[in-house]
Amino acid sequence: MRAMLMAGFVSGAMALAAGAGAAEPSAVWPSKDIKWVDSPAVKGAKIAVLWGDPAKGAYGALKKVPAGTEFGLHTHTQDQRVVQVSGTIVLKEEGKDEKSLDAGSYMFMPGGVKHTARCTAAAECVYFEEQPGAADFKASEVKKEAAAGK
């Protein structure tokens, strides 16, 4: 089931890229053919770039983070679109209630919005991420009043 779901996300992601005016040859990757490499951004995480280059510009990629991974308060320069493939990410935008994103959930996060995210301890999290520009992670300082419980 997970392999079918992932292959479906990859096929859909590639169709979106082709529909954006890219004159690319077709690309079909069964999940067993997707090449995962160590993520340069998160220790223990993996990334499978499907198109583009996250270090230089627009891209689409599958990402895999270990269960229990926490991303503190941060922002991204670019708008970010994410589809959760497996596991559960708990997302909290600054000033809003947290939301649990399980398999099949979708998230759009505008660039500059402060948020936290964590993969629950139950299982690793796999998600598809797309951005119109290079990936970044800008850690945000927690206000002293908030840290002191005020």
N, C-alpha and C positions, 0 to 999 in steps of 0.2 A: 504494500500500500504506500509506504513512504517513498519507495523508488518511483512508483507511478506518479505520485504527487510531485516529486522533485522534477521528474522528466516533463510533467505538464507545465510547471512553473518555468522551466528552461525554455520550452517551446513557446510559451506565451511571451516571455521576456524577449526572445529573439524576434517574434512577430511584431512586438512593440517597436523594437529598434528598426526593423525593416520599414515599418509604417511611418517612421519619423523622417523618411526621405533618404535613408542610407541605401545606396545601391550596392548591397553586399550579396555574395552568394549565400545560398541557404546554409544553415548550420543546425545539425540535429545531433544532440549528444545524449545517449542513454546515460543514466546516472552512473553506471560503472565506468564510463569514459570521461567523466568530469575530472579534471586535474586539480586536486587540492594542494595548496602549499602553505607553509607557515605564514601567518599574518605578521607583517612588520610592525603593526600597531598594538597588538594585544598578545601578551605571552600566553601560549597554549592554544591560541585560536588558529583557525585555518581560513583561507580564502580561495575561491575559485572564480577568477575573473572571466566573465562571459563576453564582454566587449569593452573597448576603451582601455584607459589606463588610470586607475585611481590616484596615482601620484601626479598625473599631468592634466587631467581633464575629465570630461564626461565618461561615465562608466556604468556598467551593471555587473553585479557579482553576487555569488552565493557566499555567505559567511557562516562560520560554525564557531561557537564559543562554548567552553566547558560549563557544565552545571555549576551554579554558584557565582559565576562571573558578575562583578558589579562595575558599572560605569558611573562614577560620581557625577555631580552636577557639571554640565558642559553644554556647549553649543557647537554647531557646524556652520560654516560660512554659506554653504549651498542648501537649497531645499533638498529634503531627503524623502524618498518613498521606500517603504519596506513592506514586504509580505512575509508573514511568519510561516515557515514550512513545518517545523517540529519544535517541541519544547514550548516553554512559556516564558515570555519576556514581561516583566512588570515595568511599566513606563509611567513616569510622573513628570508632567510639565510643571514648571514653577507656578505656584498659585492655584493649581487644579488638583483634583482627586487622581490617585493612581488608577491605572487600567491594566488588567491582565490580558495580554495578547497571546492566545494559543494558536495552534495550527490553523491556517486559513485567514487569520486576522490581517488587517491592512492598517498602515499608519502613514500619514503625510505630516512631516515636521518642517515648517518653514525655517529657512536659514536664520540664525540668530536667536531662536527660542531656547531658553534654558530648560534643561530636563535631565532626569536621571533614568537609567535603565539597568535592570538586572535580570539575569537568567536564573530562574528558580533552581533549587537544589535537586529537583526531581529528575532532570535529564538535561543533556546538552541542548543548546538552542541552535537551530539552523534557520536562516532567513535569507531572502533575496533583497538586495539593496540597490537602489538606482539613484544617481545624482547627476545634475547637469554640469558639474564641474569637479575639480579635484577634491578628494576626500581630506578632511581634517577633523581634529578633535581639539576643541579649545576648552580646557578645564576652567571652570568658573569658581571664584572664591565664594565661600559660604559667608554670609553676613555675620559679623561677630554676635549680634543680638540673637540670631537664629541658632548659632552654635551654642550659645549660653542658655538656650531654652526660653528666651524672652519672646 
